[in-house]
Amino acid sequence: MRNRPTGWANPLLHLVLSVILVTVSELLLKRGAAETATPQQTWSWTGVSGLASPWVWCAIVLIILSFVTWLHVLRYLALSVAFPLSNAVYVLVPLCSWLFLGESISATRWCGIALVLIGLVVVAKPVARLEERL
């Protein structure tokens, strides 16, 4: 690995920030889309009406910020490490939609979330060991 920055520039911190930004942006997109849904309009199936929502525009800003943090992560971490860890989004989005949007999660989906968590632990464990050696 190249000389990795520490502190606020730490790529692992940026990876966590990227995951959080994507999670929040997905929640905002959902809120904005639900707020502007009008099935009577001809082009409503495209979702373009969502652009009228400030929630959607906030989500777009967060997605761009996430992209910037992701580029910083890729500069210092191997893609084979960073990408699997970024899949924490697949756990956080359903959990946050359940907590904050009141969406239900089926038993099958809970099992899927558990499997993703197990996969994250399997991938993250070697990264933690590598960090200890540095």
N, C-alpha and C positions, 0 to 999 in steps of 0.2 A: 504494500500500500504506500501511496505517496505520503509526504509529510501532511498528515491530516491536521486541520485546525482544531483547536480546543475552544472551550467556552461557548459563546453564542454562535460561533461558526462551526461547531461540531456537526458533522454530517448526520450522525444518529439523532441529534436534536432536531435537525431539519427534516429528517424522515418522519419523526413523530409529528412535527408541525404540519407537514404535508398531509399526513393521514387525517389529522384533526380538521384541517382546512377543507379537504374533500368531503369529510363527513358532514360538517356544518353546511357546506354548499349544497349537498344533496337534500338536506332538510329544508333549506331555504327554497330550492327549486320546487320541491313538493308543495310547500306552502303557497308559493307564487302561482304554480300551475293550478292548484285547487281554487285559488282565489279568483282566477280569471277564466275558469272553464265556462264556456257558453256553447253547449251542443247545438244551438239553433243556427250558429254562424256556419257558412259554407266551408270555410277553411279551418274550422276548429280542430279537426283531426291532426293538423300539423303542429299544434302547440304554439304557433306564432303569437297567439293572443297573450301568452305568458310574458311576452316582452313588455307588456303594459304594467307589469307588477314591479314595484321597487324591490321586492324580495328576490326576484329573478336577477335583477341587476346587481344586487349585493352578492348573490351566489356567483355571478360571472366574475366579479372582482376577486372573490376568494379562490375561484378556480385558477385565475391567472397567477395569484400569489402562490398557490400550491405548485403550479408549473415552475415558477422561479425557484422555489425551495427544492423541488424534485431535480432540477438541473444541477443545483449545488450538491445534492446527494450523489448524483451519478458521476460527478467530477471526482469524488473520493472513494466511493464504495463500488464494489463489483455489482453489476446488474443482477447476477445470480444470487446475491445476498439481499440487495435493496428491494427488488421486485417482490419476492415472497413475503418480506416483512411489511411491505405496503399493503398487502392483502388483509391487514387488520381492518381495513375499511369494510370488508364483508362481514365482520362481526359488529363493528360500531354502528353502521347505518341501520341494520335491523333493530339493534338494542335501543338506539336513540329514537327511532321512529316509534318504537313501542312505548318508551318512557315519555317522550315529548309530544308525539302526535296521536297517541292513543291507539295505534294500530295493533292488531293482534298477531301473535306469532304461533304457528301451529307446532305440534309436537315434533313433526318431521323437520321443520325449520330449526327448532331448538337443537335437534341432533346434528344438523348440518353446521350450526354455529359452533357446537362443541368440537366437531371434527376439524373445522378451520382453526380453532384455538389450539388444538393438539398439534396441528401442522405448524402453526406459528412457533410453538414451543420447540418443536423438533428443529426448525430452521434457526431460531434465535439462540439456542444453546451453544452451537459452535461459534457464533458471532461473539457471545459473551466470553467464551474461553479465549478467543483471539484478542479481545479487548484487554483481558487480564495480562496477556503476554506483552502488550505494547507499552 
